[in-house]
Amino acid sequence: MAACAPRDTVDLSAGPYAPGIDPRGKAADGLEVAQRLMAAHEYELALEAYARAALEHGMTAEILSGMGTANLGLGRLGQAEKQLRRAVEAAPEWPEAWNNLGVVLIERGKT
């Protein structure tokens, strides 16, 4: 897939998989879990993690872009386009969202 994910914000030194469960510890950040799931190409699970992250962080441009990119990975181009358009409206300076929106538009033949 030609789309890009914000890899510079994801620390994969412990591997691409979601952190384990520590019943006595603090819950893992939903955004970090979603990014790790994206790196592991687990797009459906990443969508769920982004939705949980939105409850904690709000519907930020990063979360919208992540959800759009996950939908792109699942072939849900209509949903991906809507979310990525919202992401570029919220953060027009963010190149990853623009790039992934461009990929969606090319896939949909809207160039």
Backbone as XML, in Angstrom:
<?xml version="1.0"?>
<chain id="A" units="angstrom">
  <residue number="1" name="MET">
    <atom name="N" x="0.842" y="-1.156" z="0.000"/>
    <atom name="CA" x="0.000" y="0.000" z="0.000"/>
    <atom name="C" x="0.897" y="1.231" z="0.000"/>
  </residue>
  <residue number="2" name="ALA">
    <atom name="N" x="0.540" y="2.186" z="-0.826"/>
    <atom name="CA" x="1.359" y="3.382" z="-0.972"/>
    <atom name="C" x="1.117" y="4.406" z="0.119"/>
  </residue>
  <residue number="3" name="ALA">
    <atom name="N" x="0.087" y="4.214" z="0.905"/>
    <atom name="CA" x="-0.221" y="5.172" z="1.969"/>
    <atom name="C" x="0.847" y="5.132" z="3.045"/>
  </residue>
  <residue number="4" name="CYS">
    <atom name="N" x="0.943" y="6.222" z="3.760"/>
    <atom name="CA" x="1.954" y="6.272" z="4.812"/>
    <atom name="C" x="1.305" y="6.429" z="6.171"/>
  </residue>
  <residue number="5" name="ALA">
    <atom name="N" x="1.963" y="5.928" z="7.163"/>
    <atom name="CA" x="1.531" y="6.071" z="8.554"/>
    <atom name="C" x="2.597" y="6.874" z="9.275"/>
  </residue>
  <residue number="6" name="PRO">
    <atom name="N" x="2.224" y="7.583" z="10.308"/>
    <atom name="CA" x="3.204" y="8.398" z="11.031"/>
    <atom name="C" x="4.157" y="7.530" z="11.837"/>
  </residue>
  <residue number="7" name="ARG">
    <atom name="N" x="5.100" y="6.884" z="11.152"/>
    <atom name="CA" x="6.006" y="5.942" z="11.799"/>
    <atom name="C" x="6.964" y="6.622" z="12.774"/>
  </residue>
  <residue number="8" name="ASP">
    <atom name="N" x="7.236" y="7.903" z="12.558"/>
    <atom name="CA" x="8.176" y="8.579" z="13.449"/>
    <atom name="C" x="7.597" y="8.798" z="14.841"/>
  </residue>
  <residue number="9" name="THR">
    <atom name="N" x="6.290" y="8.636" z="14.998"/>
    <atom name="CA" x="5.670" y="8.817" z="16.309"/>
    <atom name="C" x="5.459" y="7.502" z="17.043"/>
  </residue>
  <residue number="10" name="VAL">
    <atom name="N" x="5.764" y="6.386" z="16.380"/>
    <atom name="CA" x="5.527" y="5.075" z="16.979"/>
    <atom name="C" x="6.857" y="4.446" z="17.355"/>
  </residue>
  <residue number="11" name="ASP">
    <atom name="N" x="7.010" y="4.108" z="18.622"/>
    <atom name="CA" x="8.213" y="3.418" z="19.080"/>
    <atom name="C" x="7.968" y="1.924" z="18.965"/>
  </residue>
  <residue number="12" name="LEU">
    <atom name="N" x="8.591" y="1.291" z="17.975"/>
    <atom name="CA" x="8.407" y="-0.140" z="17.748"/>
    <atom name="C" x="9.567" y="-0.962" z="18.296"/>
  </residue>
  <residue number="13" name="SER">
    <atom name="N" x="10.350" y="-0.389" z="19.192"/>
    <atom name="CA" x="11.496" y="-1.121" z="19.735"/>
    <atom name="C" x="11.061" y="-2.371" z="20.490"/>
  </residue>
  <residue number="14" name="ALA">
    <atom name="N" x="9.850" y="-2.362" z="21.038"/>
    <atom name="CA" x="9.337" y="-3.531" z="21.756"/>
    <atom name="C" x="8.545" y="-4.443" z="20.825"/>
  </residue>
  <residue number="15" name="GLY">
    <atom name="N" x="8.534" y="-4.154" z="19.527"/>
    <atom name="CA" x="7.781" y="-4.946" z="18.563"/>
    <atom name="C" x="6.533" y="-4.197" z="18.116"/>
  </residue>
  <residue number="16" name="PRO">
    <atom name="N" x="5.917" y="-4.627" z="17.025"/>
    <atom name="CA" x="4.771" y="-3.906" z="16.477"/>
    <atom name="C" x="3.451" y="-4.214" z="17.172"/>
  </residue>
  <residue number="17" name="TYR">
    <atom name="N" x="3.440" y="-5.159" z="18.095"/>
    <atom name="CA" x="2.186" y="-5.607" z="18.681"/>
    <atom name="C" x="1.774" y="-4.765" z="19.876"/>
  </residue>
  <residue number="18" name="ALA">
    <atom name="N" x="0.487" y="-4.786" z="20.155"/>
    <atom name="CA" x="-0.051" y="-4.012" z="21.267"/>
    <atom name="C" x="0.579" y="-4.461" z="22.578"/>
  </residue>
  <residue number="19" name="PRO">
    <atom name="N" x="0.729" y="-3.542" z="23.517"/>
    <atom name="CA" x="1.318" y="-3.916" z="24.803"/>
    <atom name="C" x="0.447" y="-4.934" z="25.530"/>
  </residue>
  <residue number="20" name="GLY">
    <atom name="N" x="1.067" y="-5.738" z="26.360"/>
    <atom name="CA" x="0.340" y="-6.739" z="27.131"/>
    <atom name="C" x="-0.487" y="-6.107" z="28.236"/>
  </residue>
  <residue number="21" name="ILE">
    <atom name="N" x="-1.228" y="-6.940" z="28.920"/>
    <atom name="CA" x="-2.099" y="-6.470" z="29.994"/>
    <atom name="C" x="-1.373" y="-6.585" z="31.323"/>
  </residue>
  <residue number="22" name="ASP">
    <atom name="N" x="-1.411" y="-5.518" z="32.068"/>
    <atom name="CA" x="-0.868" y="-5.508" z="33.426"/>
    <atom name="C" x="-2.023" y="-5.121" z="34.347"/>
  </residue>
  <residue number="23" name="PRO">
    <atom name="N" x="-2.638" y="-6.103" z="35.039"/>
    <atom name="CA" x="-3.825" y="-5.794" z="35.838"/>
    <atom name="C" x="-3.584" y="-4.774" z="36.945"/>
  </residue>
  <residue number="24" name="ARG">
    <atom name="N" x="-2.350" y="-4.625" z="37.380"/>
    <atom name="CA" x="-2.039" y="-3.653" z="38.434"/>
    <atom name="C" x="-1.515" y="-2.340" z="37.871"/>
  </residue>
  <residue number="25" name="GLY">
    <atom name="N" x="-1.248" y="-2.337" z="36.604"/>
    <atom name="CA" x="-0.637" y="-1.153" z="36.001"/>
    <atom name="C" x="-1.646" y="-0.213" z="35.384"/>
  </residue>
  <residue number="26" name="LYS">
    <atom name="N" x="-1.117" y="0.844" z="34.830"/>
    <atom name="CA" x="-1.902" y="1.857" z="34.145"/>
    <atom name="C" x="-2.292" y="1.325" z="32.765"/>
  </residue>
  <residue number="27" name="ALA">
    <atom name="N" x="-3.457" y="1.693" z="32.289"/>
    <atom name="CA" x="-3.906" y="1.268" z="30.967"/>
    <atom name="C" x="-2.999" y="1.874" z="29.897"/>
  </residue>
  <residue number="28" name="ALA">
    <atom name="N" x="-2.755" y="1.112" z="28.856"/>
    <atom name="CA" x="-1.950" y="1.606" z="27.743"/>
    <atom name="C" x="-2.736" y="2.682" z="27.004"/>
  </residue>
  <residue number="29" name="ASP">
    <atom name="N" x="-2.035" y="3.668" z="26.488"/>
    <atom name="CA" x="-2.657" y="4.734" z="25.720"/>
    <atom name="C" x="-3.289" y="4.140" z="24.463"/>
  </residue>
  <residue number="30" name="GLY">
    <atom name="N" x="-4.571" y="4.428" z="24.244"/>
    <atom name="CA" x="-5.291" y="3.881" z="23.103"/>
    <atom name="C" x="-4.685" y="4.276" z="21.775"/>
  </residue>
  <residue number="31" name="LEU">
    <atom name="N" x="-4.124" y="5.468" z="21.699"/>
    <atom name="CA" x="-3.507" y="5.917" z="20.457"/>
    <atom name="C" x="-2.262" y="5.094" z="20.146"/>
  </residue>
  <residue number="32" name="GLU">
    <atom name="N" x="-1.466" y="4.807" z="21.165"/>
    <atom name="CA" x="-0.282" y="3.967" z="20.965"/>
    <atom name="C" x="-0.683" y="2.561" z="20.530"/>
  </residue>
  <residue number="33" name="VAL">
    <atom name="N" x="-1.715" y="2.017" z="21.156"/>
    <atom name="CA" x="-2.200" y="0.685" z="20.783"/>
    <atom name="C" x="-2.646" y="0.693" z="19.323"/>
  </residue>
  <residue number="34" name="ALA">
    <atom name="N" x="-3.401" y="1.713" z="18.925"/>
    <atom name="CA" x="-3.884" y="1.807" z="17.549"/>
    <atom name="C" x="-2.726" y="1.884" z="16.560"/>
  </residue>
  <residue number="35" name="GLN">
    <atom name="N" x="-1.711" y="2.671" z="16.876"/>
    <atom name="CA" x="-0.566" y="2.806" z="15.972"/>
    <atom name="C" x="0.201" y="1.492" z="15.850"/>
  </residue>
  <residue number="36" name="ARG">
    <atom name="N" x="0.325" y="0.764" z="16.938"/>
    <atom name="CA" x="1.001" y="-0.534" z="16.879"/>
    <atom name="C" x="0.188" y="-1.528" z="16.052"/>
  </residue>
  <residue number="37" name="LEU">
    <atom name="N" x="-1.127" y="-1.495" z="16.207"/>
    <atom name="CA" x="-1.978" y="-2.381" z="15.417"/>
    <atom name="C" x="-1.889" y="-2.031" z="13.933"/>
  </residue>
  <residue number="38" name="MET">
    <atom name="N" x="-1.797" y="-0.756" z="13.607"/>
    <atom name="CA" x="-1.615" y="-0.354" z="12.208"/>
    <atom name="C" x="-0.297" y="-0.893" z="11.669"/>
  </residue>
  <residue number="39" name="ALA">
    <atom name="N" x="0.764" y="-0.788" z="12.467"/>
    <atom name="CA" x="2.073" y="-1.291" z="12.038"/>
    <atom name="C" x="2.040" y="-2.798" z="11.815"/>
  </residue>
  <residue number="40" name="ALA">
    <atom name="N" x="1.156" y="-3.498" z="12.536"/>
    <atom name="CA" x="1.012" y="-4.949" z="12.386"/>
    <atom name="C" x="-0.038" y="-5.298" z="11.325"/>
  </residue>
  <residue number="41" name="HIS">
    <atom name="N" x="-0.562" y="-4.301" z="10.616"/>
    <atom name="CA" x="-1.578" y="-4.482" z="9.568"/>
    <atom name="C" x="-2.866" y="-5.091" z="10.107"/>
  </residue>
  <residue number="42" name="GLU">
    <atom name="N" x="-3.192" y="-4.800" z="11.347"/>
    <atom name="CA" x="-4.445" y="-5.246" z="11.978"/>
    <atom name="C" x="-5.426" y="-4.072" z="11.947"/>
  </residue>
  <residue number="43" name="TYR">
    <atom name="N" x="-5.938" y="-3.782" z="10.746"/>
    <atom name="CA" x="-6.698" y="-2.563" z="10.529"/>
    <atom name="C" x="-8.037" y="-2.536" z="11.273"/>
  </residue>
  <residue number="44" name="GLU">
    <atom name="N" x="-8.742" y="-3.649" z="11.319"/>
    <atom name="CA" x="-10.032" y="-3.682" z="12.017"/>
    <atom name="C" x="-9.840" y="-3.417" z="13.512"/>
  </residue>
  <residue number="45" name="LEU">
    <atom name="N" x="-8.847" y="-4.076" z="14.099"/>
    <atom name="CA" x="-8.554" y="-3.853" z="15.514"/>
    <atom name="C" x="-8.054" y="-2.426" z="15.755"/>
  </residue>
  <residue number="46" name="ALA">
    <atom name="N" x="-7.300" y="-1.895" z="14.796"/>
    <atom name="CA" x="-6.809" y="-0.521" z="14.922"/>
    <atom name="C" x="-7.969" y="0.468" z="14.940"/>
  </residue>
  <residue number="47" name="LEU">
    <atom name="N" x="-8.989" y="0.225" z="14.112"/>
    <atom name="CA" x="-10.161" y="1.105" z="14.119"/>
    <atom name="C" x="-10.810" y="1.144" z="15.497"/>
  </residue>
  <residue number="48" name="GLU">
    <atom name="N" x="-10.940" y="-0.015" z="16.120"/>
    <atom name="CA" x="-11.519" y="-0.073" z="17.464"/>
    <atom name="C" x="-10.645" y="0.687" z="18.465"/>
  </residue>
  <residue number="49" name="ALA">
    <atom name="N" x="-9.338" y="0.521" z="18.341"/>
    <atom name="CA" x="-8.421" y="1.211" z="19.253"/>
    <atom name="C" x="-8.464" y="2.722" z="19.031"/>
  </residue>
  <residue number="50" name="TYR">
    <atom name="N" x="-8.567" y="3.166" z="17.774"/>
    <atom name="CA" x="-8.684" y="4.605" z="17.507"/>
    <atom name="C" x="-9.982" y="5.158" z="18.103"/>
  </residue>
  <residue number="51" name="ALA">
    <atom name="N" x="-11.067" y="4.384" z="18.028"/>
    <atom name="CA" x="-12.334" y="4.834" z="18.616"/>
    <atom name="C" x="-12.193" y="4.993" z="20.132"/>
  </residue>
  <residue number="52" name="ARG">
    <atom name="N" x="-11.510" y="4.056" z="20.778"/>
    <atom name="CA" x="-11.271" y="4.178" z="22.220"/>
    <atom name="C" x="-10.359" y="5.371" z="22.521"/>
  </residue>
  <residue number="53" name="ALA">
    <atom name="N" x="-9.363" y="5.577" z="21.675"/>
    <atom name="CA" x="-8.449" y="6.708" z="21.872"/>
    <atom name="C" x="-9.190" y="8.032" z="21.731"/>
  </residue>
  <residue number="54" name="ALA">
    <atom name="N" x="-10.186" y="8.077" z="20.848"/>
    <atom name="CA" x="-10.955" y="9.307" z="20.661"/>
    <atom name="C" x="-11.730" y="9.675" z="21.922"/>
  </residue>
  <residue number="55" name="LEU">
    <atom name="N" x="-12.125" y="8.675" z="22.696"/>
    <atom name="CA" x="-12.808" y="8.963" z="23.960"/>
    <atom name="C" x="-11.876" y="9.660" z="24.940"/>
  </residue>
  <residue number="56" name="GLU">
    <atom name="N" x="-10.601" y="9.306" z="24.874"/>
    <atom name="CA" x="-9.608" y="9.885" z="25.783"/>
    <atom name="C" x="-9.048" y="11.210" z="25.270"/>
  </residue>
  <residue number="57" name="HIS">
    <atom name="N" x="-8.747" y="11.264" z="23.975"/>
    <atom name="CA" x="-8.049" y="12.418" z="23.394"/>
    <atom name="C" x="-8.968" y="13.371" z="22.633"/>
  </residue>
  <residue number="58" name="GLY">
    <atom name="N" x="-10.180" y="12.950" z="22.321"/>
    <atom name="CA" x="-11.040" y="13.706" z="21.422"/>
    <atom name="C" x="-10.760" y="13.273" z="19.989"/>
  </residue>
  <residue number="59" name="MET">
    <atom name="N" x="-11.601" y="13.725" z="19.071"/>
    <atom name="CA" x="-11.444" y="13.333" z="17.670"/>
    <atom name="C" x="-10.423" y="14.262" z="17.016"/>
  </residue>
  <residue number="60" name="THR">
    <atom name="N" x="-9.156" y="13.995" z="17.269"/>
    <atom name="CA" x="-8.063" y="14.821" z="16.757"/>
    <atom name="C" x="-7.777" y="14.484" z="15.297"/>
  </residue>
  <residue number="61" name="ALA">
    <atom name="N" x="-6.992" y="15.321" z="14.651"/>
    <atom name="CA" x="-6.587" y="15.060" z="13.271"/>
    <atom name="C" x="-5.798" y="13.758" z="13.179"/>
  </residue>
  <residue number="62" name="GLU">
    <atom name="N" x="-4.977" y="13.477" z="14.188"/>
    <atom name="CA" x="-4.193" y="12.241" z="14.174"/>
    <atom name="C" x="-5.099" y="11.016" z="14.232"/>
  </residue>
  <residue number="63" name="ILE">
    <atom name="N" x="-6.131" y="11.072" z="15.053"/>
    <atom name="CA" x="-7.058" y="9.947" z="15.159"/>
    <atom name="C" x="-7.883" y="9.819" z="13.881"/>
  </residue>
  <residue number="64" name="LEU">
    <atom name="N" x="-8.368" y="10.929" z="13.345"/>
    <atom name="CA" x="-9.112" y="10.891" z="12.085"/>
    <atom name="C" x="-8.261" y="10.324" z="10.959"/>
  </residue>
  <residue number="65" name="SER">
    <atom name="N" x="-7.007" y="10.755" z="10.892"/>
    <atom name="CA" x="-6.104" y="10.254" z="9.862"/>
    <atom name="C" x="-5.852" y="8.763" z="10.042"/>
  </residue>
  <residue number="66" name="GLY">
    <atom name="N" x="-5.645" y="8.342" z="11.287"/>
    <atom name="CA" x="-5.436" y="6.925" z="11.551"/>
    <atom name="C" x="-6.635" y="6.088" z="11.167"/>
  </residue>
  <residue number="67" name="MET">
    <atom name="N" x="-7.833" y="6.568" z="11.502"/>
    <atom name="CA" x="-9.050" y="5.837" z="11.149"/>
    <atom name="C" x="-9.227" y="5.785" z="9.632"/>
  </residue>
  <residue number="68" name="GLY">
    <atom name="N" x="-8.942" y="6.900" z="8.971"/>
    <atom name="CA" x="-9.035" y="6.915" z="7.517"/>
    <atom name="C" x="-8.041" y="5.971" z="6.874"/>
  </residue>
  <residue number="69" name="THR">
    <atom name="N" x="-6.839" y="5.931" z="7.403"/>
    <atom name="CA" x="-5.813" y="5.042" z="6.866"/>
    <atom name="C" x="-6.169" y="3.584" z="7.127"/>
  </residue>
  <residue number="70" name="ALA">
    <atom name="N" x="-6.734" y="3.286" z="8.295"/>
    <atom name="CA" x="-7.183" y="1.920" z="8.585"/>
    <atom name="C" x="-8.294" y="1.514" z="7.619"/>
  </residue>
  <residue number="71" name="ASN">
    <atom name="N" x="-9.233" y="2.412" z="7.368"/>
    <atom name="CA" x="-10.297" y="2.108" z="6.409"/>
    <atom name="C" x="-9.739" y="1.936" z="5.000"/>
  </residue>
  <residue number="72" name="LEU">
    <atom name="N" x="-8.726" y="2.698" z="4.655"/>
    <atom name="CA" x="-8.048" y="2.513" z="3.370"/>
    <atom name="C" x="-7.463" y="1.113" z="3.290"/>
  </residue>
  <residue number="73" name="GLY">
    <atom name="N" x="-6.807" y="0.678" z="4.352"/>
    <atom name="CA" x="-6.236" y="-0.670" z="4.384"/>
    <atom name="C" x="-7.285" y="-1.755" z="4.249"/>
  </residue>
  <residue number="74" name="LEU">
    <atom name="N" x="-8.500" y="-1.478" z="4.711"/>
    <atom name="CA" x="-9.604" y="-2.439" z="4.617"/>
    <atom name="C" x="-10.379" y="-2.316" z="3.308"/>
  </residue>
  <residue number="75" name="GLY">
    <atom name="N" x="-9.990" y="-1.349" z="2.472"/>
    <atom name="CA" x="-10.672" y="-1.159" z="1.197"/>
    <atom name="C" x="-11.966" y="-0.372" z="1.296"/>
  </residue>
  <residue number="76" name="ARG">
    <atom name="N" x="-12.220" y="0.253" z="2.412"/>
    <atom name="CA" x="-13.427" y="1.060" z="2.619"/>
    <atom name="C" x="-13.124" y="2.499" z="2.205"/>
  </residue>
  <residue number="77" name="LEU">
    <atom name="N" x="-13.086" y="2.702" z="0.906"/>
    <atom name="CA" x="-12.585" y="3.964" z="0.374"/>
    <atom name="C" x="-13.492" y="5.152" z="0.670"/>
  </residue>
  <residue number="78" name="GLY">
    <atom name="N" x="-14.802" y="4.950" z="0.671"/>
    <atom name="CA" x="-15.720" y="6.048" z="0.978"/>
    <atom name="C" x="-15.533" y="6.560" z="2.398"/>
  </residue>
  <residue number="79" name="GLN">
    <atom name="N" x="-15.468" y="5.641" z="3.348"/>
    <atom name="CA" x="-15.246" y="6.032" z="4.739"/>
    <atom name="C" x="-13.870" y="6.663" z="4.907"/>
  </residue>
  <residue number="80" name="ALA">
    <atom name="N" x="-12.874" y="6.065" z="4.252"/>
    <atom name="CA" x="-11.512" y="6.591" z="4.351"/>
    <atom name="C" x="-11.456" y="8.029" z="3.844"/>
  </residue>
  <residue number="81" name="GLU">
    <atom name="N" x="-12.106" y="8.291" z="2.711"/>
    <atom name="CA" x="-12.080" y="9.645" z="2.152"/>
    <atom name="C" x="-12.700" y="10.653" z="3.109"/>
  </residue>
  <residue number="82" name="LYS">
    <atom name="N" x="-13.854" y="10.324" z="3.694"/>
    <atom name="CA" x="-14.512" y="11.251" z="4.627"/>
    <atom name="C" x="-13.618" y="11.564" z="5.825"/>
  </residue>
  <residue number="83" name="GLN">
    <atom name="N" x="-13.024" y="10.530" z="6.405"/>
    <atom name="CA" x="-12.194" y="10.742" z="7.594"/>
    <atom name="C" x="-10.919" y="11.505" z="7.259"/>
  </residue>
  <residue number="84" name="LEU">
    <atom name="N" x="-10.312" y="11.185" z="6.131"/>
    <atom name="CA" x="-9.077" y="11.875" z="5.758"/>
    <atom name="C" x="-9.346" y="13.328" z="5.369"/>
  </residue>
  <residue number="85" name="ARG">
    <atom name="N" x="-10.482" y="13.601" z="4.754"/>
    <atom name="CA" x="-10.834" y="15.002" z="4.460"/>
    <atom name="C" x="-11.008" y="15.790" z="5.757"/>
  </residue>
  <residue number="86" name="ARG">
    <atom name="N" x="-11.639" y="15.178" z="6.752"/>
    <atom name="CA" x="-11.782" y="15.846" z="8.054"/>
    <atom name="C" x="-10.413" y="16.062" z="8.696"/>
  </residue>
  <residue number="87" name="ALA">
    <atom name="N" x="-9.513" y="15.098" z="8.520"/>
    <atom name="CA" x="-8.169" y="15.225" z="9.099"/>
    <atom name="C" x="-7.405" y="16.383" z="8.465"/>
  </residue>
  <residue number="88" name="VAL">
    <atom name="N" x="-7.465" y="16.514" z="7.135"/>
    <atom name="CA" x="-6.722" y="17.605" z="6.490"/>
    <atom name="C" x="-7.370" y="18.961" z="6.769"/>
  </residue>
  <residue number="89" name="GLU">
    <atom name="N" x="-8.668" y="18.989" z="7.018"/>
    <atom name="CA" x="-9.307" y="20.248" z="7.429"/>
    <atom name="C" x="-8.828" y="20.656" z="8.821"/>
  </residue>
  <residue number="90" name="ALA">
    <atom name="N" x="-8.685" y="19.667" z="9.701"/>
    <atom name="CA" x="-8.262" y="19.954" z="11.076"/>
    <atom name="C" x="-6.779" y="20.294" z="11.168"/>
  </residue>
  <residue number="91" name="ALA">
    <atom name="N" x="-5.958" y="19.678" z="10.314"/>
    <atom name="CA" x="-4.506" y="19.901" z="10.352"/>
    <atom name="C" x="-3.966" y="19.955" z="8.921"/>
  </residue>
  <residue number="92" name="PRO">
    <atom name="N" x="-4.178" y="21.078" z="8.218"/>
    <atom name="CA" x="-3.773" y="21.159" z="6.817"/>
    <atom name="C" x="-2.266" y="21.068" z="6.587"/>
  </residue>
  <residue number="93" name="GLU">
    <atom name="N" x="-1.470" y="21.224" z="7.639"/>
    <atom name="CA" x="-0.012" y="21.152" z="7.488"/>
    <atom name="C" x="0.525" y="19.729" z="7.633"/>
  </residue>
  <residue number="94" name="TRP">
    <atom name="N" x="-0.342" y="18.759" z="7.868"/>
    <atom name="CA" x="0.108" y="17.393" z="8.145"/>
    <atom name="C" x="0.204" y="16.581" z="6.857"/>
  </residue>
  <residue number="95" name="PRO">
    <atom name="N" x="1.405" y="16.257" z="6.379"/>
    <atom name="CA" x="1.567" y="15.613" z="5.075"/>
    <atom name="C" x="1.022" y="14.186" z="5.000"/>
  </residue>
  <residue number="96" name="GLU">
    <atom name="N" x="1.053" y="13.432" z="6.093"/>
    <atom name="CA" x="0.573" y="12.046" z="6.045"/>
    <atom name="C" x="-0.908" y="11.989" z="5.673"/>
  </residue>
  <residue number="97" name="ALA">
    <atom name="N" x="-1.700" y="12.877" z="6.252"/>
    <atom name="CA" x="-3.133" y="12.888" z="5.949"/>
    <atom name="C" x="-3.368" y="13.253" z="4.484"/>
  </residue>
  <residue number="98" name="TRP">
    <atom name="N" x="-2.633" y="14.244" z="3.984"/>
    <atom name="CA" x="-2.761" y="14.627" z="2.570"/>
    <atom name="C" x="-2.353" y="13.481" z="1.654"/>
  </residue>
  <residue number="99" name="ASN">
    <atom name="N" x="-1.248" y="12.825" z="1.986"/>
    <atom name="CA" x="-0.774" y="11.723" z="1.162"/>
    <atom name="C" x="-1.818" y="10.607" z="1.104"/>
  </residue>
  <residue number="100" name="ASN">
    <atom name="N" x="-2.341" y="10.228" z="2.259"/>
    <atom name="CA" x="-3.298" y="9.132" z="2.289"/>
    <atom name="C" x="-4.609" y="9.514" z="1.610"/>
  </residue>
  <residue number="101" name="LEU">
    <atom name="N" x="-5.016" y="10.771" z="1.729"/>
    <atom name="CA" x="-6.189" y="11.236" z="0.996"/>
    <atom name="C" x="-5.936" y="11.136" z="-0.508"/>
  </residue>
  <residue number="102" name="GLY">
    <atom name="N" x="-4.737" y="11.501" z="-0.940"/>
    <atom name="CA" x="-4.389" y="11.373" z="-2.354"/>
    <atom name="C" x="-4.460" y="9.938" z="-2.835"/>
  </residue>
  <residue number="103" name="VAL">
    <atom name="N" x="-3.999" y="9.000" z="-2.018"/>
    <atom name="CA" x="-4.067" y="7.578" z="-2.372"/>
    <atom name="C" x="-5.524" y="7.153" z="-2.531"/>
  </residue>
  <residue number="104" name="VAL">
    <atom name="N" x="-6.372" y="7.575" z="-1.606"/>
    <atom name="CA" x="-7.797" y="7.230" z="-1.683"/>
    <atom name="C" x="-8.412" y="7.792" z="-2.961"/>
  </residue>
  <residue number="105" name="LEU">
    <atom name="N" x="-8.107" y="9.049" z="-3.272"/>
    <atom name="CA" x="-8.678" y="9.675" z="-4.466"/>
    <atom name="C" x="-8.208" y="8.978" z="-5.736"/>
  </residue>
  <residue number="106" name="ILE">
    <atom name="N" x="-6.956" y="8.573" z="-5.771"/>
    <atom name="CA" x="-6.452" y="7.830" z="-6.932"/>
    <atom name="C" x="-7.175" y="6.496" z="-7.047"/>
  </residue>
  <residue number="107" name="GLU">
    <atom name="N" x="-7.313" y="5.791" z="-5.925"/>
    <atom name="CA" x="-8.005" y="4.498" z="-5.928"/>
    <atom name="C" x="-9.459" y="4.642" z="-6.375"/>
  </residue>
  <residue number="108" name="ARG">
    <atom name="N" x="-10.081" y="5.750" z="-6.047"/>
    <atom name="CA" x="-11.480" y="5.984" z="-6.422"/>
    <atom name="C" x="-11.610" y="6.612" z="-7.807"/>
  </residue>
  <residue number="109" name="GLY">
    <atom name="N" x="-10.479" y="6.895" z="-8.465"/>
    <atom name="CA" x="-10.507" y="7.485" z="-9.798"/>
    <atom name="C" x="-10.946" y="8.940" z="-9.810"/>
  </residue>
  <residue number="110" name="LYS">
    <atom name="N" x="-10.681" y="9.652" z="-8.730"/>
    <atom name="CA" x="-11.098" y="11.056" z="-8.607"/>
    <atom name="C" x="-9.947" y="12.027" z="-8.852"/>
  </residue>
  <residue number="111" name="THR">
    <atom name="N" x="-9.003" y="11.680" z="-9.688"/>
    <atom name="CA" x="-7.877" y="12.585" z="-9.931"/>
    <atom name="C" x="-8.128" y="13.453" z="-11.139"/>
  </residue>
</chain>
